Structures are given as structure tokens and as C-alpha cells.
Amino acid sequence: MRSTVRSVTLRGMKAVTIREAQGQLGELIAQACRGELIVLTDGDRQVALEPRALLDLEEDSPELEAELLRAVNGPHAPFSEGELRESANKALREHRARRQK
């Protein structure tokens, strides 16, 4: 049974049903880019909108590719998609931090 609850805002988090989000997706994305936590809901399923920094392919790509290849070729246990995404984001953050020094 699907929930009939509409948009709800709790402590800086805004939850919006997918039906309601269809008419305001651009505004929801803009809010997420400003740092607001937006959660799209479809019954029991939830997805969060969060801003991402764009990759600078000239700067990030070669070093990031090398880091990911080391991760893939090295000894490892199978990783979930979320764990791989987290590792890639960590490598990118570390690379950018080194570049800014």
C-alpha cells in the first residue's frame, strides 16, 4: 500500500513524493544544489538528491583513472555499488585536496 503523505519538511530535510516532484523537479534540484537535503519518496522507496562537483577531465581523469585501476586490480573482496562509489568519491576528494596544496 502506497503512502498518501505529501511533501514534508523535517529539520532541514524535505521529503517529496515522486508524483509531487514531477511538477517541481527543477526547483528541487536547485534546492539540493544550495545544500538542502531533498528526499524523493515512492511508497517505501527513498532517493536523496545531493549536489555533486563536476569532474574536470583535464585535471581529475588521469589520476582518478589510475586510482580506480589500482583498486580494481588489487587484492580485494567484492564490493557493493555503494562501497565502490564511496571509494571513488574518497579518491577524488583526496586528489582535489592534494591539488589545492
Order of alpha helices (4+ residues) and beta strands (2+ residues): beta-beta-alpha-alpha-beta-beta-alpha-alpha
